[in-house]
Structure formats: C-alpha cells, structure tokens
Amino acid sequence: MTAPVGRQYRPGRLGIRLHRGKLHDGDGTSQGDIPVTTVARTLFDYAEVVDFGQLEQAWEEADRLKLLRLGAVERVCERGYGRRALKPVRRLLADTRAVTRTRSPLEDRFQSFCRHYALPPHSINVDVLGKEVDVLWAGAKLIVELDSWEFHSHRAAFQRDRARDIRLLVAGYRTARVTHDRLDDEHATLAEELTQLLRGVSPHPGGSR
C-alpha cells in the first residue's frame, strides 16, 4: 500500500508492504469510504517493486478492465523525476501508443499477444492478391486471420475463407487462423508455432524447411 510521507501507519496484517511517497492532489481517489491511490499512481508505485513482466500483466489487466488512462499515467510520470518506475512505465506508454487502432476486440487482443511474446513487427488490415488480410508478416509471407464467431459463424463465410487460404497457399503465402479460445488457452503454444513459421520451420514434429 502507499501512504503519504509522515503519516504513522502500522500494518495489522502480514503480507502488507508499506510504501511511502509524496501524494499529489491527483493521486488519490476512494473505494467506498476507503482512500486509495488512482490506478495510474498505483501502477507507477508497483513498477518500483516488481519486474517488468509483472508490471506488464497489471498494465494489461487495467486496460482490459477499462481503468487505464494514459494521460493520467503521463502526469504521474511528470511528477516522478528520478524514480526507478519512470523507465518501465514510459516503455509501456510508448508501446501502447504505438499500437495501430484495430477494428475488433480480437484484433486488440492479438496485438497485446504479439507484444507480450515479442513477435516481430507486422502489418494489419492490408491487401494481398486483391483481398484484405488481418495480419501479414510480408518477409515470411505469413498471414494470420483472426476468426471470431461474430464474423465467421455461417457456412458461406467458412467455405469462402478456406477457398481463399488455398489460393494464397498457391501464391506462396501460409495462413494461420487464430481464435479467442487459442489466445485464452493455448497462447504459449501459439506463440511458439508462429515463431517457427516466421523462421520458415514447420511447427509440427518432423517438419522440414
């Protein structure tokens, strides 16, 4: 927890770690009758006691819950000159602002997935052979199509998508299809598969270049 400098506080429970710092007017809010720091200030303080991976998870959870306010985080950074948290928090700010606006929640999730697993830069919603694809690694001729039930739930769309995959394969492009379920349950495996495909290696045992 974060407490203002000078306030006397004795944690009554094991596992509570006291952090003291200067709290500005914009750093505080409340939950019910309990005074707490804002999400922006909490993330900044958290960045000083955890590694980058843990901070990134908290950052993405705040974003998922629609509690992340980039402007508020920037203002906390402006008041935090010399703090250890500046470097990792500013890195996350830059990464977040660099992401191109996408068209669907599944596309947003895939962009976060790519950042988390440090996959190479790619293009989104670009034309390949006269048809728009969701994600393209042009150098590897690898396409990812993001299949949400909303847009791919009827038989005609299913058939059309598979026919297009074959036409792209003939032209040398491989297509991997990604769903919400894979991002939920198989994200590490999916990251390894895409990494191997980007290297030109079959992700299946016994595959060859």
Buried (B, 14 or more C-beta within 10 A) or exposed (E): EBBEEEEEEEEEEEEEEEEEBEBEEEBBEEEEEEEBBBBBBBBBBBBBEEEEEEBBEBBBEBBEEEBBEEEBBBBBBEBBEEBEBBEBBBBBBEBBEEEEEBEEEBBBBBBBBBBBBEBEEBBBEEEBEEEEBBBBBEEBBBBBBBBBEEEBEEEEEEEEBEEBBEEBEEEEBBBBBBBBEBBEEBBEEBBEBBBBBBEEEEBEEEEEE
